[in-house]
Amino acid sequence: MRLSLLTLEYPPQKGGIASYYRGIVDALRSKGYEMEVIHDGLLFRRFWPRWVRGITTLRKHIAAKKPDLLLIGQILPLGAVAWMLRKKATYAVFLHGMDILSAKQSSRKRWIARKILGEAKFIVVNSDFTGKQVTAYGAALAEKTVRVYPCPTARVSPSPETVETLRRKLGLSGKRMFITMGRVVERKGHDRVIRALPKILERIPEAIYIVAGLGSYLDKLTRLATELGVQHAVRFVGGVSDEERAALFDLCDFCIMPSRQNGADVEGFGLVFLEAALSGKPSIGGRSGGIPEAILDEETGLLVDPEDVDTIADASIRLLTDDALRATLGRQARTRAQNEFTWKKQIQPLLKRLV
């Protein structure tokens, strides 16, 4: 069976969605499917409207490759392109949370999304949370919706030298450290963690909060830490390599990301929590979006109200002071990540739809 994936995000691009599609493609190829990936030059950012270029490119691709099924990575604008060419090729749509919520923001986008989903052979969602958003476009869509959770990539084992270099560079010797890893944007909740630091430091003066990643929110967070007088306890480390990422997870006591829903901006799942789990570390996450599916409360980590600074502080203090609890949650998180979140297992619902 010949499959073609159309996506705006794919390695070498960074991020959870790019990683998700790489995992899907590798898993399908391992099962013998012929996979073509169109992700570079499909839509020129300086060409408007973007979907015009997409139609031309996709039409040529269909004629040349004759795929049995198109896998559409983004409902808008790529889903609109596939829908307009639906008589030439059958398609399925992938959804991640923010994309389907964004489509609800205007009557025109809702109308287009309903048409795209209605004509799709099937719909793939990254969590039950995202699946529930689909039913807003029609209860019947639930019957052709399948869930394929994201899976973490194999853990990179950092060298002892890398771990020690980071420990010295960041001044972590004798410290207790927790980390937020990923794009630095408002919804991730970095600001709430920084606001929780005064209470955390009152109880645990040696606590250090690491912010790893790049994004538009960094300047505001830097100012906030200074205003609250906790800048000495925050390390903004910027982008990190895969080995440094693994080393930071090894060094930390837990991962924290109290994401909140900000309009359509939402955490559809939370792959970073599984990455931390592979290092045997528990997580604290916001009770929003698909995060309760990535973290099992009191089993693999702790869920908190992402708007409640005191609750975030109390959960952090609890993990920092209760070594037995932290070890137990971390061990259970790793077992769950290793057993449940493998592409061999998660790809099965998709394979059944491809028969």
Secondary structure, 3 states (H helix, E strand, C coil): CEEEEECCCCCCCCCHHHHHHHHHHHHHHHCCCEEEEECCCCCCCCCCCHHHHHHHHHHHHHHHHCCCEEEECCHHHHHHHHHHCCCCCCEEEEECCHHHHHHHHCHHHHHHHHHHHHHCCCEEECCHHHHHHHHHHCHHHHHHEEECCCCCCCCCCCCHHHHHHHHHHCCCCCCEEEEEECCCCHHHCHHHHHHHHHHHHHHCCCEEEEEECCCCCHHHHHHHHHHCCCHHHEEEEECCCHHHHHHHHHHCCEEEECCCCECCECCCCCHHHHHHHHCCCCEEEECCCCHHHHCCECCCEEEECCCCHHHHHHHHHHHHHCHHHHHHHHHHHHHHHHHHCCHHHHCHHHHHHHC
